[in-house]
Amino acid sequence: MRKIGAIVAGFILLGAGRYLLHNVLLKGAYLDTSSVWRTPEAMLHRLWVFYVANLVLAIAAVLIYIRGVEPKPWLGQGIRFGILLALATAVPQSLTEYGVYPIPHTMALHWIIGEGILAVLLGVLIAAICRPRAAAA
């Protein structure tokens, strides 16, 4: 049951975090490079794709985490897992997109930092929810 809770919480965190990052904090950067992106209307038409992507990441992150959890403090494991998650997702994806799209390097750097922080938060959230229950006395 905790797996499902972690997936739902991760999905919500990713949706809210990515909205804050891409639609609020980086709004100006996206406006400055608007010729590269779909129109807002076209993106809204494909909003379901973002939901699917967030759900897939939440499911995968939870399933990977529970396979590798160790009998160590949950917070440290969550941070470590989040850093590894960022290195496996945010960093290569941002660098690849920087190579593909004509965007400034600062935008890719902001993606790496923002999505990296979000990955660490996701790791901590999953670790907090999936930590082993205390043994009964």
C-alpha positions as semicolon CSV with decimal commas, in nm:
position;residue;x (nm);y (nm);z (nm)
1;M;0,000;0,000;0,000
2;R;0,291;0,232;0,070
3;K;0,410;0,179;-0,289
4;I;0,082;0,316;-0,423
5;G;0,097;0,607;-0,180
6;A;0,453;0,686;-0,285
7;I;0,358;0,671;-0,653
8;V;0,061;0,906;-0,601
9;A;0,266;1,146;-0,387
10;G;0,551;1,137;-0,641
11;F;0,312;1,205;-0,928
12;I;0,170;1,507;-0,742
13;L;0,518;1,635;-0,652
14;L;0,638;1,603;-1,011
15;G;0,331;1,778;-1,151
16;A;0,348;2,066;-0,905
17;G;0,726;2,095;-0,919
18;R;0,746;2,091;-1,295
19;Y;0,464;2,345;-1,322
20;L;0,648;2,575;-1,081
21;L;0,981;2,526;-1,260
22;H;0,873;2,547;-1,623
23;N;0,558;2,764;-1,613
24;V;0,657;3,008;-1,339
25;L;1,032;3,026;-1,275
26;L;1,146;2,970;-1,635
27;K;0,852;3,143;-1,805
28;G;1,069;3,430;-1,927
29;A;1,329;3,196;-2,072
30;Y;1,060;3,007;-2,262
31;L;0,912;3,334;-2,392
32;D;1,259;3,444;-2,508
33;T;1,291;3,120;-2,708
34;S;0,926;3,089;-2,812
35;S;1,009;3,017;-3,176
36;V;1,154;2,681;-3,068
37;W;0,849;2,551;-2,879
38;R;0,493;2,453;-2,957
39;T;0,233;2,718;-2,896
40;P;0,067;2,718;-2,553
41;E;-0,253;2,590;-2,718
42;A;-0,068;2,302;-2,882
43;M;0,097;2,212;-2,551
44;L;-0,237;2,217;-2,371
45;H;-0,371;1,982;-2,637
46;R;-0,089;1,742;-2,541
47;L;-0,112;1,798;-2,165
48;W;-0,193;1,431;-2,118
49;V;0,159;1,346;-2,236
50;F;0,307;1,537;-1,943
51;Y;0,080;1,350;-1,703
52;V;0,184;1,015;-1,851
53;A;0,553;1,111;-1,830
54;N;0,518;1,214;-1,465
55;L;0,330;0,894;-1,381
56;V;0,588;0,675;-1,554
57;L;0,872;0,848;-1,367
58;A;0,690;0,820;-1,033
59;I;0,622;0,448;-1,084
60;A;0,976;0,374;-1,202
61;A;1,137;0,574;-0,921
62;V;0,934;0,397;-0,652
63;L;0,998;0,051;-0,798
64;I;1,371;0,116;-0,835
65;Y;1,399;0,264;-0,485
66;I;1,226;-0,024;-0,308
67;R;1,455;-0,274;-0,483
68;G;1,768;-0,102;-0,356
69;V;1,668;0,026;-0,013
70;E;1,916;-0,063;0,258
71;P;1,881;-0,077;0,637
72;K;2,026;0,273;0,672
73;P;1,868;0,608;0,766
74;W;1,592;0,689;0,516
75;L;1,684;1,056;0,467
76;G;2,037;0,984;0,349
77;Q;1,913;0,708;0,122
78;G;1,648;0,939;-0,023
79;I;1,901;1,212;-0,095
80;R;2,145;0,965;-0,250
81;F;1,869;0,810;-0,460
82;G;1,749;1,154;-0,572
83;I;2,100;1,255;-0,680
84;L;2,138;0,933;-0,877
85;L;1,793;0,986;-1,027
86;A;1,895;1,336;-1,137
87;L;2,215;1,201;-1,292
88;A;2,014;0,939;-1,482
89;T;1,731;1,169;-1,595
90;A;1,766;1,547;-1,566
91;V;2,132;1,584;-1,658
92;P;2,145;1,373;-1,976
93;Q;1,802;1,488;-2,095
94;S;1,890;1,856;-2,048
95;L;2,226;1,815;-2,221
96;T;2,064;1,628;-2,509
97;E;1,798;1,894;-2,553
98;Y;2,066;2,163;-2,542
99;G;2,238;1,983;-2,828
100;V;1,915;1,954;-3,028
101;Y;1,738;2,286;-2,974
102;P;1,882;2,632;-3,037
103;I;1,853;2,743;-2,675
104;P;2,099;2,930;-2,453
105;H;2,321;2,720;-2,230
106;T;2,172;2,893;-1,927
107;M;1,835;2,735;-2,003
108;A;1,986;2,386;-2,003
109;L;2,168;2,470;-1,680
110;H;1,841;2,587;-1,523
111;W;1,676;2,262;-1,634
112;I;1,957;2,060;-1,476
113;I;1,939;2,252;-1,149
114;G;1,560;2,267;-1,129
115;E;1,491;1,910;-1,237
116;G;1,785;1,794;-1,025
117;I;1,637;1,954;-0,714
118;L;1,302;1,800;-0,802
119;A;1,466;1,456;-0,838
120;V;1,624;1,489;-0,492
121;L;1,289;1,595;-0,344
122;L;1,128;1,296;-0,515
123;G;1,394;1,065;-0,370
124;V;1,340;1,200;-0,019
125;L;0,962;1,178;-0,053
126;I;0,979;0,816;-0,170
127;A;1,226;0,726;0,105
128;A;1,004;0,887;0,369
129;I;0,694;0,702;0,253
130;C;0,863;0,367;0,186
131;R;1,082;0,353;0,496
132;P;1,045;0,037;0,700
133;R;0,803;0,054;0,990
134;A;0,953;0,045;1,335
135;A;0,960;-0,305;1,480
136;A;0,697;-0,376;1,743
137;A;0,835;-0,379;2,095
